[in-house]
Amino acid sequence: GVDTEHYFEMKSELLARNMIVSKKKRYAIALILTEAQLDVLKDLYPDKNKMIEYLKSIRLEPIIEVKGLEVVRSDVADIVVEEMQRMLEDLLLERKTPGQLRKDIQELFIKIRRLATKDLNKIAIPARLNSWEDKHGRPIKTAKALAIKEYNEKHPDNPILLGEKCLMVYTKDVVGAKVWKIGEKPTVRPHEIDWKKMFKALLEKKAEVWYDLLSATKRQ
């Protein structure tokens, strides 16, 4: 028989078209209705079948929400953010297959190299330096720190301050990078860029996250 004394009551927290969960606190979702919106609909349509009919009739467009993925971080180049947002939408709205998106990821670096001749700001890495010394009081000698120091020596009247966001590309020279203030026109030339380091900074870790996402999609 059926146990009528002990049972679970399941509660719907949201309505989504698709959701991809990669790791803890790392997911993307095509959200249709929030919990609050669902509660209002349940009051208006106590009959679930009528509520479903209503939802089908209005054809709500999903909103893409992302948590923990590279597209929401502030230290990712504009072109990578734009391309990843597009790919997320293609994946969640089923406009492209995981196989097609894997090809898009592979072609992204070619697109970045081409864009470097037109708009270096879009491929540059957002960067900031919070201290000139490490926790042991020793000077920080990373490419970013050296590049900011070089910039400040050339622009004493308008230096890049500690904590100020700037834009950076890795270069083949001794310093290893060039920086400039947001809104400035960069002086570095595409042939001076160290593309191996740029690929690692721009795409290597991001591609790993994406392949993980696509694998999670395949498993569902």
C-alpha contacts under 8 A as a table, 3 or more apart, distances in Angstrom:
res1	aa1	res2	aa2	distance
3	D	6	H	6.07
3	D	7	Y	7.45
4	T	7	Y	6.87
12	S	15	L	7.59
12	S	35	E	7.22
12	S	38	L	7.89
13	E	34	T	6.94
13	E	35	E	4.63
13	E	38	L	7.69
14	L	31	L	7.58
14	L	32	I	7.70
14	L	33	L	5.64
14	L	34	T	4.75
14	L	35	E	4.80
14	L	38	L	6.78
15	L	31	L	6.35
15	L	32	I	5.45
15	L	33	L	4.94
15	L	34	T	6.59
15	L	35	E	7.84
15	L	38	L	7.62
16	A	19	M	7.00
16	A	29	I	6.90
16	A	30	A	5.53
16	A	31	L	4.39
16	A	32	I	4.98
16	A	33	L	6.81
16	A	62	P	7.37
17	R	29	I	7.76
17	R	30	A	5.46
17	R	31	L	6.48
17	R	32	I	6.70
17	R	62	P	7.02
17	R	92	L	7.73
17	R	93	L	7.69
18	N	29	I	5.91
18	N	30	A	5.34
18	N	31	L	7.67
18	N	92	L	5.67
18	N	93	L	7.36
19	M	27	Y	7.34
19	M	28	A	5.86
19	M	29	I	4.23
19	M	30	A	6.25
19	M	92	L	6.97
20	I	27	Y	5.59
20	I	28	A	5.35
20	I	29	I	6.29
20	I	92	L	7.74
20	I	213	L	6.99
20	I	216	A	6.92
20	I	217	T	6.40
21	V	24	K	7.77
21	V	26	R	6.25
21	V	27	Y	4.41
21	V	28	A	6.69
21	V	213	L	7.27
21	V	216	A	6.88
22	S	26	R	5.71
22	S	27	Y	5.85
22	S	212	D	6.47
22	S	213	L	5.40
22	S	216	A	6.07
23	K	26	R	5.16
23	K	27	Y	7.22
24	K	27	Y	7.98
25	K	67	K	6.56
25	K	68	G	5.95
26	R	66	V	7.79
26	R	67	K	5.36
26	R	68	G	4.33
26	R	69	L	5.97
27	Y	66	V	5.98
27	Y	67	K	5.43
27	Y	68	G	6.60
27	Y	69	L	7.02
28	A	64	I	7.09
28	A	65	E	5.72
28	A	66	V	4.43
28	A	67	K	6.40
28	A	69	L	7.98
28	A	88	L	7.64
28	A	92	L	7.92
29	I	63	I	7.95
29	I	64	I	5.73
29	I	65	E	5.30
29	I	66	V	6.51
29	I	92	L	7.00
30	A	62	P	5.24
30	A	63	I	5.43
30	A	64	I	4.64
30	A	65	E	6.49
30	A	92	L	6.05
30	A	93	L	7.27
31	L	34	T	7.33
31	L	62	P	5.06
31	L	63	I	5.01
31	L	64	I	6.09
31	L	65	E	6.83
32	I	60	L	6.52
32	I	61	E	6.66
32	I	62	P	4.59
32	I	63	I	6.37
33	L	37	Q	5.78
33	L	38	L	6.24
34	T	37	Q	5.21
34	T	38	L	6.20
35	E	38	L	5.09
35	E	39	D	6.23
36	A	39	D	5.15
36	A	40	V	6.49
37	Q	40	V	5.22
37	Q	41	L	6.39
38	L	41	L	5.08
38	L	42	K	6.13
39	D	42	K	5.11
39	D	43	D	6.44
40	V	43	D	5.27
40	V	44	L	6.39
41	L	44	L	4.96
41	L	45	Y	5.80
41	L	51	M	7.04
42	K	45	Y	5.05
42	K	46	P	5.35
42	K	47	D	7.97
42	K	48	K	7.74
42	K	51	M	7.42
43	D	46	P	5.91
45	Y	48	K	6.70
45	Y	50	K	6.36
45	Y	51	M	5.31
46	P	51	M	7.58
47	D	50	K	5.47
47	D	51	M	6.44
48	K	51	M	4.98
48	K	52	I	6.20
49	N	52	I	5.11
49	N	53	E	6.26
50	K	53	E	5.00
50	K	54	Y	6.18
51	M	54	Y	5.08
51	M	55	L	6.25
52	I	55	L	5.08
52	I	56	K	6.20
53	E	56	K	5.17
53	E	57	S	6.26
54	Y	57	S	5.12
54	Y	58	I	6.53
55	L	58	I	5.51
55	L	59	R	6.36
55	L	60	L	7.33
56	K	59	R	5.46
64	I	89	E	6.94
66	V	69	L	6.63
66	V	71	V	7.78
66	V	72	V	7.10
67	K	72	V	7.15
68	G	72	V	7.14
69	L	72	V	6.10
69	L	73	R	7.33
69	L	209	V	7.68
70	E	73	R	5.33
70	E	76	V	7.03
70	E	81	V	7.47
70	E	206	K	6.54
71	V	76	V	7.36
71	V	80	V	7.68
71	V	81	V	4.97
71	V	82	E	7.94
71	V	84	M	6.24
71	V	85	Q	6.47
72	V	81	V	7.80
73	R	76	V	6.16
74	S	126	P	7.20
75	D	125	I	6.54
75	D	126	P	4.94
75	D	127	A	6.44
76	V	80	V	6.65
76	V	81	V	6.51
76	V	125	I	6.01
76	V	126	P	6.32
76	V	202	L	7.17
77	A	80	V	5.40
77	A	81	V	6.36
77	A	122	K	6.32
77	A	123	I	5.39
77	A	124	A	5.58
77	A	125	I	4.82
77	A	126	P	6.31
77	A	202	L	7.01
78	D	81	V	5.11
78	D	82	E	6.15
78	D	121	N	7.94
78	D	122	K	4.99
78	D	123	I	6.30
78	D	124	A	7.63
79	I	82	E	5.16
79	I	83	E	6.09
79	I	112	I	7.40
79	I	122	K	5.37
79	I	123	I	5.73
80	V	83	E	5.20
80	V	84	M	5.93
80	V	123	I	7.61
80	V	202	L	7.24
80	V	203	L	7.81
81	V	84	M	5.24
81	V	85	Q	6.04
82	E	85	Q	5.24
82	E	86	R	6.27
83	E	86	R	5.11
83	E	87	M	6.13
83	E	108	L	7.93
84	M	87	M	4.96
84	M	88	L	5.96
85	Q	88	L	5.10
85	Q	89	E	6.30
86	R	89	E	5.23
86	R	90	D	6.21
87	M	90	D	4.93
87	M	91	L	6.07
87	M	101	L	6.82
88	L	91	L	5.09
88	L	92	L	6.04
89	E	92	L	5.23
89	E	93	L	5.71
89	E	94	E	7.94
89	E	95	R	7.84
90	D	93	L	5.43
90	D	94	E	5.70
90	D	95	R	4.66
90	D	96	K	5.41
91	L	94	E	5.05
91	L	95	R	6.36
91	L	96	K	5.92
91	L	97	T	6.83
91	L	98	P	7.08
91	L	101	L	7.75
92	L	95	R	7.83
94	E	97	T	6.77
96	K	100	Q	6.04
96	K	101	L	6.66
97	T	100	Q	5.23
97	T	101	L	6.41
98	P	101	L	5.08
98	P	102	R	6.20
98	P	214	L	5.69
98	P	217	T	7.56
98	P	218	K	7.55
99	G	102	R	5.17
99	G	103	K	6.63
100	Q	103	K	5.23
100	Q	104	D	6.46
101	L	104	D	4.80
101	L	105	I	6.28
102	R	105	I	5.19
102	R	106	Q	6.46
102	R	211	Y	7.39
103	K	106	Q	5.11
103	K	107	E	6.28
104	D	107	E	5.10
104	D	108	L	6.10
105	I	108	L	5.16
105	I	109	F	7.68
105	I	207	A	6.97
106	Q	109	F	6.69
107	E	110	I	5.41
107	E	111	K	6.51
108	L	111	K	5.03
108	L	112	I	6.23
109	F	112	I	4.93
109	F	113	R	6.32
109	F	199	F	7.15
109	F	203	L	7.65
110	I	113	R	5.26
110	I	114	R	6.39
111	K	114	R	5.20
111	K	115	L	6.16
112	I	115	L	5.05
112	I	116	A	6.33
112	I	123	I	6.52
113	R	116	A	5.25
113	R	117	T	7.55
114	R	117	T	6.06
114	R	118	K	7.54
115	L	118	K	5.22
115	L	119	D	5.92
115	L	120	L	7.07
115	L	122	K	7.84
115	L	123	I	7.46
116	A	119	D	5.60
116	A	120	L	4.87
116	A	123	I	6.74
116	A	190	P	6.07
117	T	120	L	6.90
117	T	190	P	6.27
119	D	122	K	5.88
119	D	123	I	7.53
120	L	123	I	5.52
120	L	124	A	6.13
120	L	186	P	7.15
121	N	124	A	5.21
121	N	167	L	7.34
121	N	186	P	7.55
124	A	167	L	5.61
124	A	168	M	5.31
124	A	169	V	5.44
125	I	167	L	5.52
125	I	168	M	5.07
125	I	169	V	6.28
125	I	202	L	7.46
126	P	165	K	6.53
126	P	166	C	5.81
126	P	167	L	4.71
126	P	168	M	6.35
127	A	144	K	7.72
127	A	165	K	5.51
127	A	166	C	5.33
127	A	167	L	5.77
127	A	168	M	6.44
128	R	162	L	7.17
128	R	163	G	5.55
128	R	164	E	5.63
128	R	165	K	4.69
128	R	166	C	6.08
129	L	132	W	7.44
129	L	144	K	7.63
129	L	145	A	6.73
129	L	162	L	5.46
129	L	163	G	5.48
129	L	164	E	7.21
129	L	165	K	7.96
130	N	162	L	5.00
130	N	163	G	4.72
131	S	134	D	7.20
131	S	162	L	6.33
131	S	163	G	7.92
132	W	139	P	5.86
132	W	140	I	5.68
132	W	145	A	7.28
133	E	136	H	7.54
133	E	137	G	5.22
133	E	138	R	5.16
133	E	139	P	4.39
133	E	140	I	5.13
134	D	137	G	5.33
134	D	138	R	5.47
134	D	139	P	6.42
134	D	140	I	5.99
135	K	138	R	7.46
140	I	145	A	6.43
141	K	144	K	7.97
141	K	145	A	5.94
141	K	146	L	6.03
142	T	145	A	5.24
142	T	146	L	6.19
143	A	146	L	5.17
143	A	147	A	5.93
143	A	170	Y	7.80
143	A	175	V	6.00
143	A	176	G	5.15
143	A	177	A	5.52
144	K	147	A	5.14
144	K	148	I	6.20
144	K	168	M	7.55
144	K	176	G	7.99
144	K	177	A	6.36
144	K	178	K	7.82
144	K	179	V	7.75
145	A	148	I	5.23
145	A	149	K	6.15
146	L	149	K	5.02
146	L	150	E	6.11
146	L	175	V	6.11
146	L	177	A	7.81
147	A	150	E	5.03
147	A	151	Y	6.13
147	A	175	V	6.27
147	A	176	G	7.43
147	A	177	A	5.54
147	A	178	K	5.36
147	A	179	V	6.00
148	I	151	Y	4.99
148	I	152	N	6.12
148	I	160	I	6.76
148	I	178	K	7.71
148	I	179	V	6.24
149	K	152	N	5.14
149	K	153	E	6.27
150	E	153	E	5.20
150	E	154	K	6.49
151	Y	154	K	5.22
151	Y	155	H	6.09
151	Y	159	P	7.14
151	Y	160	I	7.58
151	Y	178	K	7.90
151	Y	179	V	6.84
151	Y	180	W	7.33
152	N	155	H	4.86
152	N	156	P	5.46
152	N	158	N	7.45
152	N	159	P	4.65
152	N	160	I	6.33
153	E	156	P	5.67
153	E	159	P	7.92
155	H	158	N	5.41
155	H	159	P	5.57
156	P	159	P	5.56
160	I	164	E	6.35
160	I	166	C	7.50
160	I	181	K	7.06
161	L	164	E	5.31
165	K	181	K	7.59
165	K	182	I	7.47
166	C	179	V	6.64
166	C	180	W	5.88
166	C	181	K	4.82
166	C	182	I	5.51
167	L	179	V	5.43
167	L	180	W	5.50
167	L	181	K	6.27
167	L	182	I	6.32
168	M	177	A	6.74
168	M	178	K	5.61
168	M	179	V	4.37
168	M	180	W	6.73
169	V	177	A	5.60
169	V	178	K	5.60
169	V	179	V	6.73
169	V	193	I	6.84
169	V	198	M	6.99
170	Y	176	G	5.72
170	Y	177	A	4.12
170	Y	178	K	6.45
170	Y	193	I	5.81
170	Y	194	D	5.43
170	Y	195	W	7.56
170	Y	197	K	6.35
170	Y	198	M	6.05
171	T	175	V	7.74
171	T	176	G	4.92
171	T	177	A	4.67
171	T	178	K	6.63
171	T	192	E	5.60
171	T	193	I	4.25
171	T	194	D	4.57
172	K	176	G	5.81
172	K	177	A	7.61
172	K	192	E	5.96
172	K	193	I	6.07
172	K	194	D	5.15
173	D	176	G	5.34
173	D	177	A	7.48
173	D	192	E	7.70
175	V	178	K	7.92
178	K	188	V	7.13
179	V	186	P	7.99
180	W	184	E	6.51
180	W	185	K	7.79
180	W	186	P	6.29
181	K	184	E	5.50
188	V	192	E	6.74
188	V	193	I	7.82
189	R	192	E	5.44
189	R	193	I	7.09
190	P	193	I	5.45
193	I	198	M	7.86
194	D	197	K	5.69
194	D	198	M	6.28
195	W	198	M	4.77
195	W	199	F	5.90
196	K	199	F	5.25
196	K	200	K	6.44
197	K	200	K	5.09
197	K	201	A	6.17
198	M	201	A	5.09
198	M	202	L	5.76
199	F	202	L	5.19
199	F	203	L	5.43
199	F	204	E	6.34
200	K	203	L	5.76
200	K	204	E	4.71
200	K	205	K	7.24
201	A	204	E	6.52
201	A	205	K	7.50
202	L	205	K	7.72
202	L	206	K	7.22
203	L	206	K	4.93
203	L	207	A	5.53
204	E	207	A	5.28
204	E	208	E	6.47
205	K	208	E	5.10
205	K	209	V	6.46
206	K	209	V	5.13
206	K	210	W	6.28
207	A	210	W	4.92
207	A	211	Y	6.08
208	E	211	Y	5.21
208	E	212	D	6.15
209	V	212	D	5.06
209	V	213	L	6.22
210	W	213	L	4.91
210	W	214	L	6.14
211	Y	214	L	5.03
211	Y	215	S	6.04
212	D	215	S	5.07
212	D	216	A	6.18
213	L	216	A	5.01
213	L	217	T	6.25
214	L	217	T	4.95
214	L	218	K	6.26
215	S	218	K	5.03
215	S	219	R	6.34
216	A	219	R	5.18
216	A	220	Q	6.56
217	T	220	Q	5.42
